[in-house]
Amino acid sequence: MAEQEHTDLERLQKRKRQEAALRKQMQYINSLSPEDREKIYAKKHRPAEHIEPKTFKEKWANYWYHYKWLTFGCVAAVLIGGFFVYDMVTKEKYDMSIMMITKDYYDSESVGAYIDKTAQYCPDTDENEEQNISFMAIQMDRENSEQADPNFYMAQFVKMTSSISEGMDAVYLMDQDNYDFLTQEEGDVKFVDLSQFSDNENVEGDKYYIKNDALLGDVDAGNDLFLVLRAPDDMPNIDKDDVKELYETSKEYLINLMNQTPVEK
């Protein structure tokens, strides 16, 4: 109890000393002229002095302090923009595309190498002095779909149906099993009668069998694979310029291939 009274007494004495000091300050200020009071106020509230950097090191430190993150953002934007420009310039461009749909597995790179050899029959639509064909092979074995990896099978099925429904390809390399599926079960896909373009003995209606083709014969492997050309009135978005150009290029390629007439450069 005595200790608490001692503490309270100390607080009271401290407050009295503070009040006495404040009264002295007020008395001093009141005794000053208005000019002197203004000088004291200006001295206490003057703005911080701005020190201009002089050396390169000081200027760089000042810049980095204020604009570090802005600099990082600009550099990142330039790098990303440069990457996209480089990708656009260096990315290989294709004049047309072919999709292979078979129930048996084929190595995409191996077949693609054979397809590349037939690029001599493809028009150089982008006029870059290169004849390039985009190629994709998918495996669609519906008879054994229950034994297949469901994720793999679904991915293959989506690729095929996307190509058909979006008009991404006009030329297909396929077997009879998948031909029957597309023409009879999958919305009655239509293909062009190729006999009107060539008297090649390997042409039967809308099919050009590749087993005797000089460049593609080795791909067949006894499976009676054939090339088909989708009918233009069955191609989605055929009125769009890029789709129309793709179709005409694909058509000319297949006609040239059947008649063994490479494109003149």
Residue pairs with C-beta under 8 A, 6 or more apart in sequence:
29 37
29 40
32 40
53 59
53 61
53 62
64 71
92 132
93 126
93 128
93 130
93 132
94 132
94 133
94 134
95 122
95 123
95 124
95 125
95 126
95 131
95 132
95 133
95 249
96 122
96 125
96 133
96 134
96 170
96 171
96 246
96 249
96 250
96 253
97 133
97 134
97 135
97 136
97 168
97 169
97 171
97 246
97 250
98 115
98 133
98 134
98 135
98 136
98 169
98 171
98 172
98 173
98 227
98 250
99 135
99 136
99 137
99 138
99 159
99 160
99 163
99 168
99 169
99 171
99 172
99 173
100 106
100 108
100 111
100 135
100 136
100 137
100 138
100 172
100 173
100 174
101 138
101 140
101 160
101 172
101 173
101 174
101 175
101 178
101 182
102 137
102 139
102 140
102 173
102 174
102 175
102 178
102 223
102 225
103 139
103 140
103 141
103 142
103 143
103 175
103 177
103 178
104 139
104 141
104 175
104 223
105 139
106 137
106 139
106 219
107 137
108 135
108 136
108 137
111 135
111 137
111 173
111 219
112 135
112 137
114 215
114 216
114 218
114 219
115 133
115 135
115 216
116 133
116 135
117 215
118 133
118 215
118 216
118 253
118 257
119 131
119 132
119 133
120 131
120 262
120 263
121 253
121 256
121 257
121 261
121 262
121 263
122 131
122 132
122 133
122 249
122 252
122 253
122 256
122 263
123 131
123 249
123 252
123 253
123 263
124 130
124 131
124 263
124 265
125 245
125 249
129 265
131 263
133 253
136 159
138 156
138 159
138 160
139 156
140 156
140 157
140 160
140 178
140 181
141 148
142 177
142 181
143 177
145 153
161 186
162 168
163 169
164 182
164 186
164 187
164 189
165 236
166 236
166 237
167 235
167 236
167 237
167 238
167 243
169 230
169 250
170 229
170 230
170 235
170 246
170 247
170 250
170 251
171 227
171 228
171 229
171 230
171 250
171 253
171 254
172 227
172 228
172 230
173 210
173 219
173 225
173 226
173 227
174 182
174 225
174 226
174 228
175 223
175 224
175 225
175 226
176 224
179 207
179 226
179 228
182 189
183 189
183 190
183 191
189 230
189 234
190 230
190 231
190 233
190 234
191 206
191 207
191 228
191 229
191 230
191 231
192 206
192 228
192 229
192 230
192 231
192 232
192 251
193 205
193 206
194 203
194 205
194 206
194 207
194 208
194 228
194 229
194 254
194 258
195 203
195 204
195 205
197 254
197 255
197 258
197 259
198 208
198 255
198 258
198 259
200 208
200 258
200 259
201 212
202 208
202 209
202 210
202 211
202 212
202 213
202 258
203 209
203 258
204 226
206 228
206 229
207 226
207 227
207 228
208 226
208 227
208 228
208 254
208 257
208 258
209 220
209 224
209 225
209 226
210 216
210 217
210 219
210 220
210 225
210 226
210 227
211 217
211 220
211 222
211 224
211 225
213 257
214 260
219 225
227 254
227 257
229 250
229 251
229 254
230 247
232 238
232 247
235 243
235 247
236 243
237 243
238 244
238 247
256 262
256 263
